Amino acid sequence: MEALVIHAPGDLRTEEIETPALGAGQLQVRVRCGGICGSDLHYYQHGGFGTVRIKEPMVLGHEVAGVIEAVGADVAGFAAGERIAISPSRPCGQCSYCQQGLQNHCLDMRYYGSAMRNPHVQGAFRQQIVVETHQAHRLADSVSDGEGSMAEPLSVALHAVRRAGSLLGKRVLVTGCGPIGALAIIAARRAGAVHIVATDVGSYTLGKALAVGADEVVNVAESPDGLDCFKAGKGSFDVLFEASGNARALVGAFDALRPRGIIVQLGLGGEMTLPINTIVAKEFDLRGAFRFHEEFAMAVELLNKGLVNVKPLISATLSYRDPARAFALAADRSQAMKVILNFD
């Protein structure tokens, strides 16, 4: 079968690799669609992010959906021909964090398309993949393969909302309106946020933020003082979801966040220098949000029941055989949000 293999920055190849043998309790899946994630872009553009670097050829990708081709021995509840979204998260289930229900902090995590461990964990941008049954979540007929591949980033947003606590009746600010920021808007609205304002530096992404439910948007490149109207009385917002990974976006929101406001940091960037005096004086609660676990099943259920709409975020579906074109488009926030690879 064919797969997309990254060798070095800018060196992404379509290569033949072997399909793993189907074992007991496993499913062989024909991958149909895969979404290009920010981490995939970092591997493609820079060879990694932070201290994580590609040290050997690695299949990219972790946002995928497909159809079951075959079931292994002892598999119950699944059949060939069923369409599924595949969770890329494979915690060990045995370490101290897994035993505490903190599977996203597993000490022996094997997450598709990750160079965080050596040898690297091969990804899911391939025509066929063998998965464990616990990774498979059925898709309703009303959900397209492309929408199914969005279950993974939606899970990230759902986890961030859970980290924030109750959003019922809360006023929410989202900084950074790439796919994760936009999905945070969807998740926050579903969780009961009464008013959502989103900021970004691009008109295209802000238009998408409005399309998925933001009440107001602010282009901080065109209007650097656009949040000033929310600063009266020590701030207006109860919760900040920071999805850009940019220190200026984070710190620039502090005056608009009320005392004892909750900050959920989603975006990953470089190291940040924070005004600790402000955090102390306004008693901010700063929380990180990293990946997900049980939220994947929640994401698929929300999609299956039509309770969330991710279609506005799918900008294009392109063949995996032209990865340079697909990755270039995925990196261009002036015309694309989520680019889906078609593996048919």
N, C-alpha and C positions, 0 to 999 in steps of 0.2 A: 504494500500500500504506500501511498504518498503522504508526506508530512512536511510542515514548514519548520525548518531547522535553522536556528541562529548560530553563527560561527564567530562573529565579531560585529562591532558596530557597523551598520549598513550592509552586512553580509548575511542576508536571509535567503535560504535556498529551499527549493522544492526537491525533496529527496525521497528515495525509496527506503523504507524501514520495515522491519518485520512486525507482524501482528502478534502480540503475546498469545500464548496458548490459553484457551478457556478452561478455567478450573472449576471445581465444585463450588457452588454458592455464588458464582459470578455470571455476569452478562456480557455478551459481545454486542457492541453497539456500532452501528453505522452513523458516524457523525455527519450531520447535515449542515449545521450552522455554528459559527463561533464569533463572538464579539471581541474586537480589539480593545484591550484594556490599557490604562495608563502605564502599568508596569511593562506590558509588551512593548509599548512605545519607548520606554526608557531603555530596555534591552536593545531594541533596534537602533535607537539614535545614539546612545551613550555606552552601551555594553553593560548597563546595570544602573544601580542607584545607591547613593551612600557608599557603604563598604561592600555591598553585594555586587559581584562582578562575574561575568561569564568566564569560566575557566576551561570549558569543554563544550562541544556542540550540544545544543539543547533544543528539543521541540518546544515551541512557544504555546501559549494559550491555556485559558482555564474557564472561559465563559462559553459553554457548549451545550447543544441539544442535538438529539438524534433519534434513531429508531432501533429497537432491539432486533438483532439478527438471529441470535441463538442464546439459549439459556443453559447454564451448566447443571451438573447433577445436584440434587437436593435444593434446587431453587423452587420456591413456592410464591405464588402471587404475581408473577410476571410471565409474559408470553411473547414470543417473536411477533413482530409487527406493531408492538406498542411504542408510542412516542414518549420520550422522557427528556427532562432536563437533568443534567448531571452535576452533582455537587463536587467541586474539585478538592474539597477539604477532607483529608484522611488522617485524623488524629489517631494516636495509638490506642486510646481507651484505657490504658493501664497506668500512666504516669500520675503523679500527685495532682497535677492540674486537671487532667481528664476526670479523675475520681472526684474532684470538687465541682464538676460541671463547667469547668473553664477550658473546654476543648480547643478554643482558638489560641490558647497559650500552651498547647501540647509541647512537651519536651522532645518529642520524636515525630513532629508533624511532617507529612508528605503531601505537599500542596502542588498541584499540577503547574508545570512551567516555572519552577522556582530554582534560582541559583544560590539560595541561602544555605544549602547544604551540599556537601561533596561526597559522592558524585551527585550531580544535579538531579532534581526530580523532573523527569520528562513530562511535557505538557500534552494538551489535548487537541492541538491544531493538526489533526491527522484524519485520514478517512475512516479508520476503524480504531476502536479502543475497547479494552476489557475493564469492566468496573465491578465493584462490589455492589450487592443489592441495596445496601444502605445509602449508596450515592445516587440511586435512581428515583426520580419523582415523576409520576405520570403527568403528561400534559393533556388538557382538555382539547377536544376537536376545535374549539373556538380560538385556541391559542396557536399562533404560528410558530414555526421553528425559531425564527428570529426573536420573537417575543420570549420564547422559552430560554434562549441563551442570555436574556436579560435578568434571569432569576438571580444570578450570582451578584452583579452589582446592586440589584435591589436588596439583596440580603445584607450587604454592607450598610446601606442606608437604614434598613430596619434595625440593625444592631446599634447604630448610632442613636436612633430615636429611643431605643430601650435604655441606652446609657444616660440619656437626658432625663429619664423619669417621666412622670405624667405631663403631657402637653395639652391636656383638655383646657380650653379657654385661654391658652398662652399666646403671647406675641413672639414671633420667631423671626430671627434674621439669619439668612444663609449667605455666606460670602464665598464666591466661586461657583459658577454655574456650568461647569463641565458635567459629564454624565452623573457623577456621584452627587454633586450639589443639586442637580435637577431631581434626582431620585430622592434626595433628602427632603425636598419640597413635597414630593408625592407622599412620602412616608409620614412627614410631619402633619400634613393635612389629614391623612387617614387616621392619625392618632389624636385629632381633635384641636389642632392649632387654629386659633380664631383669626389671626392675621399674620401673613407671611410676606416679608420683604426680602428681595434677593439683590445682590450686587455682583458686578463683574466688570471687565474692561472691554467687552465686545458686545455689539448689538445683536449679533446672531444668537449667541448663547442666552442673552437676556430675553429675546423673543421666545425661545424655547422654555425658559423659566415661566413666562406668562402662560404659555400653552399648557403647561402641566400643573398650573394652579397657584402661582405666586400672585398676591394681590397688587404688589407694587415692585418695580425694579429700579435700580439706580446704576447708571453707567459711571463708575468712579473715575474712568479715564477722561470723560467729557465733563463730568461734574464732581470734582474732588471733594466739594463740600456737600454732596448730595445727602449725607446722613445727618447733617446739622439739625434738621427739623425734628429729629428723634432724640436729641440730646438734652432737652429741657427736663428739669426736675431730676437730674442725675441719671437720666436714661429711660428709654421706653420698652426695650425688649427684655423678655424673661429668659430667653434661650438663644444662644448663638451656635450655629453649625458652621464651622470654618472648614471649607472644602477646597480651598485653593492651595494650601501649603505655603502661603506667602505671609511673611511676618508683618508686612505693612497692612495687609487685609485684616489680620488678626488684631493687631494693636489699634488700627484705625477704627475698629468697631467698639472699642472699650467704652468710649464716652456715650455711646448709644445704648449700652447695656446697663440695666438698672442694678442697684446694689443687691448682692446675693444672687446675681444672675448666673446661669449655668453655661459654661463654654464647653462644647464638644468638638474636639479637634479631629477632623477626618483626613484633611489633606496632609500629604507627606512631602516635605521639601528639604531644604538645608537646615542647619542648626539655627535656632532663633534666639535673639536676645529680647527678653520680655521686661516690661516695667513692673517689677515686683511690687513696688510701692503702691501702684494703682490696684493691683490684684488684692493686696492686703487691705487697703483703705476701703475698697468697694466690696470686699469679702466675696470675690468671685470664686466659683467652684469650677476648676479646670479639669476636664476629663478627656482621656483618650478613647478612641474607638478603633479597634483593630479586627478586621475580618468579621467572622460570624460563626455560628454553628447551627443551632436549631432554627435560626431565622430563614435558612434556605427552604425548609418545608413550608414555612409561613409565606414566603415570597411566591412559591408555586401555587399555593392555595389562593392567594389574593389574585394572581393572574388567572387561574382557572375559573374563579367565580366572577371575574370581570369587575373586581372591586378597585383595581388600579389600572391605569392606561399608560403603557410605556411606548406606544406607537409613535408619538411625536418625537421621541428621542432617537429613533432609528433613521439615520440620514441616508444610508445607501447599503446595498447588498452586492458585493463584488466577488468574483471568483478567487479562490485561494491560489490559483495558478499565476496571478499577477500581484504578488504581495507588495512590490514596491509602490504600485499605484494605490493599493488599499491603505497601506501604512502612511503614505504621504497625505491622503485625504483625511485619515483619522487624526492626524496631527494638526490639521488646519481648522482651528476653532472659528474661522470666519465663514465656514460653509459646512461643517460637519460636527455632529455630536458623537453618536455611536455608529461605527462602521462594522457591518456584519460580513464575515467571510462565508461564502457558500462552498461546501465541500462535496456537492453532488457532481 
